[in-house]
Amino acid sequence: MEIGIVGSGAWGCALACAVARAGHVPLLWGRDPGLLRTIAERRENPRQLPGVPLAPEIRVVPDAGELAAASVWLLAVPAQALRAVLRVLPPARSVCVICAKGIERGSGLLLSQVVEEVRPGTPLAVLSGPSFAAEVARGLPTALTLAAPRIEDARGLAGRLASPAFRLYASDDVVGVELVGALKNVVAIAAGAVMGMGLGENARAALITRGLAETARLVAAEGGRRETLMGLAGLGDLLLTATSLTSRNTRFGYELGRGARPRDLLAPDRPLAEGAWTARAAVERAARHGIELPITAAVADVVEGVVDVREAVRRLLSRPLPPRE
């Protein structure tokens, strides 16, 4: 079976390798023609996955129209680019599997809502969980959540895409999976800032825990489930991301904590930290439910230059204690 991989960055190439191991033919397309040519010639992505050979089954396609032959598309482009990319894909009834994590700036929409707005009626799913691209590309064991509106569809799709080292657990909590994936990137930035400022392991553990608590409030308000929060897409992904400088979001926060300026870290030539763009959108989405997200709001303020990272920490530490945990 042919599977379209939309996005030729690290995650797109890693997913192409995983799909090939599952016995399918990945059709890899991206927005950068020069990078696609390099990947086709060298059979690796030297920019984002240097030294990691790509599976021979992967077909690099320069024309997005060729994706029409695929029954499933894995959308592995940045969250803020998804809307634009959807508009250039060919008309097809392929299942769109969202593989990015974020909330669209401006609209405040979840990515599944963006897909529905741009391509109404498109069957969709969400793939999320603890996964560094290089490890997936190398075939190291990885377990993720695959959510679809109907559990039967999630199970069927998971069964088709999974392999022994790429385990997919089905869920029908699409909203929950999207929210926990988006907010864990924001919490990871805050955790990285704690590391960069040298505030210690106690502080990082406290911040991650309270970040999980504020994520739980928004998930509950949006109808998501607690088991999603405590599963691979939630706690699992948060543990991986917020404790390792391999994570681009944690690294972004770490550099902030060391004194880097947000605008320099957000430059086009710097690694993408999705949480930086998600933070304000998450705060605004939560406000519709009358919910406060103190850590997320602090990250948004730092990214936007409203306060520096030390003032943001001071504000968090001076908040009134809650009556109970």
C-alpha positions in Angstrom: 0.0 0.0 0.0 1.2 3.5 -0.8 1.3 6.0 2.1 1.8 9.7 1.5 4.3 11.5 3.8 3.6 15.2 3.7 6.7 16.9 4.9 10.4 16.0 4.3 11.8 17.2 7.6 13.2 15.0 10.3 9.8 13.8 11.4 8.5 13.2 7.9 11.6 11.2 7.0 11.4 9.2 10.2 7.8 8.3 9.6 8.6 7.3 6.1 11.1 4.8 7.5 8.5 3.5 10.0 6.0 3.1 7.2 8.5 1.2 5.1 9.2 -1.2 8.0 5.5 -1.9 8.2 5.6 -3.2 4.6 4.2 -0.1 2.7 5.6 2.2 0.0 6.1 5.7 1.4 5.7 8.6 -1.0 7.7 11.4 0.5 6.9 15.0 -0.5 7.9 18.3 0.9 7.8 22.0 0.2 11.6 22.4 -0.4 12.5 21.0 -3.9 16.2 21.3 -3.2 16.0 19.2 -0.1 13.8 16.6 -1.9 16.5 16.3 -4.6 19.2 15.9 -2.0 17.2 13.2 -0.2 16.6 11.4 -3.4 20.2 11.5 -4.4 21.9 10.8 -1.0 19.1 8.6 0.5 19.3 10.7 3.7 18.2 14.0 5.1 21.6 15.7 5.7 20.0 18.8 7.3 17.9 17.2 10.0 18.8 13.5 10.2 22.5 13.4 9.1 24.0 10.0 9.0 20.6 8.2 9.2 20.1 6.2 6.0 16.5 6.2 4.6 14.8 3.0 3.7 15.2 2.0 0.0 11.4 1.6 -0.3 10.9 5.3 0.2 9.9 7.1 -3.1 10.7 10.8 -3.2 8.0 12.5 -5.2 8.6 16.1 -6.4 5.0 16.8 -7.3 2.3 16.9 -4.6 -0.1 15.6 -7.2 1.5 12.1 -6.9 0.2 11.8 -3.4 -3.3 11.3 -4.8 -2.5 7.7 -5.2 -2.0 7.2 -1.5 -5.0 6.1 0.6 -3.4 7.6 3.8 -1.5 10.8 4.2 0.8 11.4 7.3 0.8 15.2 7.7 4.3 15.8 9.2 4.6 19.6 8.6 4.8 22.2 11.4 1.5 23.1 13.0 1.5 26.7 11.8 2.2 25.6 8.2 -0.6 23.0 8.1 -3.3 25.2 6.6 -1.1 26.4 3.8 0.1 22.9 3.0 -3.4 21.5 2.9 -4.3 24.0 0.2 -1.7 22.7 -2.2 -2.4 19.0 -1.8 -4.4 17.3 -4.5 -8.1 16.7 -4.2 -8.5 13.2 -2.7 -10.3 11.3 0.0 -7.2 10.1 1.6 -7.2 9.7 5.4 -5.3 12.6 6.9 -3.2 11.6 9.9 -2.1 14.7 11.8 1.5 14.2 13.0 2.2 17.7 14.3 1.5 19.1 17.7 0.2 22.5 18.2 -2.7 25.0 18.2 -3.0 27.4 15.2 -2.2 30.9 16.1 -4.8 33.6 15.3 -7.7 31.2 15.0 -7.0 29.1 18.1 -8.1 26.0 16.3 -6.8 22.5 17.0 -5.2 21.0 13.9 -8.1 18.6 13.3 -10.3 21.7 13.1 -7.9 23.2 10.6 -8.2 20.1 8.4 -12.0 20.2 8.7 -12.1 23.9 7.8 -9.8 23.6 4.7 -11.0 20.2 3.5 -14.5 19.5 4.9 -15.5 15.9 5.3 -11.9 14.6 5.2 -11.5 11.4 7.3 -8.8 12.2 9.9 -6.7 10.8 12.7 -4.0 12.1 15.0 -0.7 10.4 15.7 1.1 11.6 18.9 3.3 10.4 21.7 6.9 10.2 23.0 9.1 10.1 19.8 12.4 11.6 18.9 12.6 11.5 15.1 16.2 10.1 14.9 15.2 7.1 17.1 12.1 6.3 15.0 14.2 6.6 11.8 16.7 4.1 13.2 14.0 1.6 14.1 14.4 1.9 17.9 11.4 0.8 19.9 8.7 3.5 20.0 5.1 3.5 21.2 2.5 6.1 20.2 -1.2 6.9 20.3 -3.2 6.9 17.2 -6.6 8.6 17.7 -9.6 8.8 15.3 -13.2 9.8 15.9 -14.3 6.2 15.7 -12.3 3.6 17.7 -12.8 1.0 14.9 -11.1 3.4 12.4 -8.2 4.0 14.9 -7.7 0.3 15.4 -7.7 -0.4 11.7 -5.3 2.3 10.9 -3.0 1.5 13.8 -2.9 -2.1 12.6 -1.9 -1.1 9.1 0.9 1.3 10.2 2.4 -0.5 13.1 5.4 -2.8 13.2 7.2 -4.6 16.1 9.3 -1.5 16.9 6.6 1.0 16.1 3.7 0.2 18.4 0.5 2.2 17.9 -2.2 2.2 20.6 -5.7 3.1 19.4 -7.9 5.9 20.9 -11.0 7.8 20.0 -10.1 10.8 22.2 -9.0 13.1 19.3 -9.4 16.3 21.2 -7.5 15.0 24.3 -4.6 13.6 22.2 -4.3 16.9 20.4 -4.4 19.1 23.5 -1.9 17.1 25.5 0.5 17.0 22.6 0.3 20.7 22.1 0.6 21.8 25.7 3.5 19.4 26.5 5.7 21.5 24.1 4.9 24.6 26.1 5.6 22.9 29.4 8.9 21.6 28.0 10.0 25.2 27.2 9.3 26.1 30.8 11.2 23.1 32.0 14.2 23.9 29.8 14.2 27.5 31.2 14.4 26.0 34.7 17.4 23.9 33.6 19.1 26.9 31.9 18.7 29.0 35.0 20.2 26.3 37.2 17.1 26.2 39.5 17.6 22.5 40.2 15.9 19.2 39.8 13.3 19.9 42.5 12.1 23.0 40.6 11.9 21.1 37.3 9.9 18.3 38.8 7.5 20.7 40.4 7.1 22.7 37.2 6.4 19.6 35.1 3.9 18.3 37.6 2.0 21.7 37.7 2.2 21.9 33.9 0.5 18.5 33.8 -2.2 19.8 36.2 -3.0 22.8 34.0 -3.1 20.7 31.0 -5.6 18.4 32.8 -7.9 21.4 33.4 -8.1 22.3 29.7 -8.4 18.7 28.6 -11.4 18.2 30.9 -13.0 21.4 29.8 -12.8 20.4 26.2 -14.2 16.9 26.8 -10.9 15.0 26.7 -10.3 12.0 28.9 -8.1 11.6 32.0 -6.6 8.3 30.6 -5.4 10.3 27.6 -3.6 12.7 29.9 -1.9 9.8 31.8 -1.1 7.8 28.6 1.5 7.9 25.9 0.3 11.1 24.3 0.2 12.9 27.6 2.4 11.9 30.5 4.6 9.7 28.2 5.4 12.5 25.8 5.8 15.1 28.5 8.4 12.9 30.4 10.4 12.5 27.2 10.3 16.0 26.0 10.6 18.0 29.2 13.6 16.0 30.6 15.9 16.0 27.6 17.8 18.6 25.7 17.4 16.5 22.6 13.9 18.1 22.5 13.8 21.3 20.5 11.3 22.8 22.9 13.3 22.0 26.0 16.5 23.3 24.2 14.6 26.5 23.3 13.7 27.0 27.0 17.2 26.1 28.1 18.7 28.8 25.9 16.1 31.3 27.2 17.2 30.4 30.8 20.8 31.0 29.8 20.0 34.5 28.6 19.2 34.2 24.9 16.7 36.6 23.3 13.5 35.0 22.2 13.6 36.8 18.8 17.0 35.3 18.1 15.8 31.8 19.0 12.7 32.2 16.7 14.8 33.2 13.7 14.1 31.1 10.5 17.5 29.4 10.6 17.0 28.1 14.2 15.4 24.8 15.1 11.6 25.0 15.3 10.1 25.0 18.8 6.4 24.4 18.2 5.6 25.4 21.9 6.7 28.9 21.3 3.9 29.5 18.8 1.3 27.4 20.7 1.6 29.1 24.1 -0.5 32.2 23.4 -3.1 30.3 21.4 -3.5 27.8 24.3 -3.9 30.7 26.8 -6.6 32.3 24.6 -8.4 28.9 24.1 -8.4 28.2 27.8 -9.8 31.7 28.5 -13.0 30.8 26.6 -13.6 28.2 29.3 -12.6 30.5 32.2 -9.5 28.5 32.8 -6.1 29.9 33.8 -2.8 28.3 32.5 -0.2 30.1 34.6 2.9 28.2 33.2 1.6 28.5 29.6 0.9 32.2 30.1 4.4 32.7 31.5 5.9 31.1 28.4 3.8 33.2 26.1 4.9 36.4 27.9 8.5 35.5 27.7 8.4 34.5 24.0 6.6 37.7 23.2 9.0 39.9 25.2 6.4 41.0 27.7 8.7 39.9 30.6 12.1 38.3 30.8 12.5 34.7 32.0 13.6 35.7 35.5 10.5 37.9 36.0 8.3 35.1 34.7 9.7 32.8 37.3 9.3 35.4 40.1 5.6 35.8 39.1 5.0 32.0 39.2 6.6 31.7 42.6 4.6 34.5 44.0 1.2 33.2 43.0 -1.1 32.5 45.9 -1.1 28.9 47.1 -4.2 26.9 46.1 -6.4 25.5 48.9 -5.6 22.0 47.8 -3.4 20.3 45.2 
